[in-house]
């Protein structure tokens, strides 16, 4: 069994502000980030699709003690995408010192940030970043 979408392909698309994932041809469910099988039915018949990138914040936290290479504080959230799956990402253009529960339910659009590499990585990394609409 081969990967229909690799992490390399996922991050290449993300650098262009395109959010790509997989659609199961057996049950119709969407999966993101990439996996070998459908998250819902474990089906192996998958196709690569571009997601709308739109979603709603379902929960969030303010990270105050970050991993190396990240500056704190920042907002990290779980976003329910229009296609159904939830995706973890940074929530930008929101002040982490003033964020409130009003962020939950807020409509957001996916994009990306490029983080500098650190002593544990092989260079810069791309992360999912959501911006309020």
C-alpha positions in Angstrom: 0.0 0.0 0.0 1.4 3.4 -0.9 0.7 6.8 0.5 -1.6 8.9 -1.7 -0.4 12.0 0.1 2.8 12.3 2.0 3.7 14.9 4.7 6.2 16.3 2.2 3.3 16.9 -0.2 1.1 18.3 2.6 3.7 20.8 3.6 4.6 21.8 0.0 0.9 22.7 -0.5 0.7 24.4 2.8 3.6 26.7 1.8 1.3 27.9 -1.0 -1.5 28.4 1.5 -3.3 25.4 0.1 -4.7 22.9 2.6 -4.7 19.4 1.1 -6.0 16.2 2.6 -7.6 12.9 1.6 -11.2 11.9 0.8 -12.2 8.3 1.2 -13.9 6.8 -1.9 -15.5 4.1 0.3 -17.3 6.2 2.9 -16.8 9.8 1.8 -15.0 11.0 5.0 -12.2 13.5 4.8 -8.8 12.9 6.6 -6.2 15.5 7.5 -3.2 15.4 8.1 -2.2 12.6 5.7 -2.6 8.9 6.7 -2.4 5.6 4.8 -6.1 4.8 5.5 -9.3 6.6 6.1 -9.7 7.9 9.7 -13.4 6.8 9.8 -13.6 3.4 8.1 -9.9 2.4 7.6 -10.6 2.3 3.8 -7.6 2.3 1.5 -9.3 3.9 -1.5 -8.3 7.6 -1.0 -8.0 10.6 -3.3 -6.1 13.8 -2.7 -8.3 16.8 -2.4 -7.9 20.5 -1.7 -9.8 21.7 1.4 -11.6 25.0 1.5 -9.4 26.0 4.4 -12.4 27.5 6.2 -13.4 26.4 9.7 -14.5 27.3 13.2 -12.4 27.3 16.4 -13.7 24.5 18.7 -11.1 25.0 21.6 -7.8 26.7 22.2 -5.0 27.2 24.7 -2.3 29.8 25.2 1.1 28.2 25.0 3.4 30.0 27.5 6.2 27.4 27.7 7.0 26.6 24.0 9.1 24.0 22.3 12.6 25.2 21.2 12.4 27.5 18.2 9.0 29.0 19.1 8.3 32.3 20.8 5.7 32.4 23.6 3.0 33.2 24.3 0.9 32.1 21.3 -2.5 30.7 20.7 -2.9 27.1 19.6 -6.3 25.8 18.6 -8.4 22.9 17.3 -10.4 24.0 14.3 -13.3 22.0 12.8 -12.8 22.3 9.1 -15.8 22.8 6.7 -15.2 19.3 5.4 -15.6 17.8 8.9 -12.2 16.9 10.4 -10.5 18.8 13.2 -7.0 20.2 12.7 -4.6 21.6 15.2 -2.8 24.9 14.3 -1.6 28.2 15.5 -4.3 31.0 15.7 -2.6 34.2 14.6 -3.7 37.8 14.7 -5.2 37.2 18.2 -3.4 38.7 21.2 -2.6 35.8 23.5 -2.7 38.1 26.5 -6.3 39.2 25.7 -7.8 36.2 24.1 -11.2 35.2 25.6 -13.8 32.4 25.2 -15.3 34.5 22.4 -12.7 32.9 20.2 -14.6 29.6 20.4 -17.0 29.4 17.4 -15.0 32.1 15.6 -14.7 31.5 11.8 -11.1 31.2 10.6 -9.2 30.6 7.4 -6.1 28.4 7.1 -2.7 29.6 6.0 0.8 29.0 7.1 3.8 30.3 9.1 7.4 29.4 8.6 9.4 28.8 11.8 13.2 28.9 11.9 14.9 25.6 12.5 16.3 24.6 15.9 19.0 22.2 17.0 16.6 19.3 16.7 15.3 20.0 13.2 16.8 19.8 9.7 15.9 23.4 9.0 12.9 25.6 8.9 9.4 24.1 9.4 6.0 25.1 8.1 3.1 25.1 10.5 -0.7 25.5 10.0 -1.8 29.0 10.9 -5.5 30.1 11.2 -6.5 33.7 10.9 -9.9 35.0 12.1 -12.2 36.1 9.2 
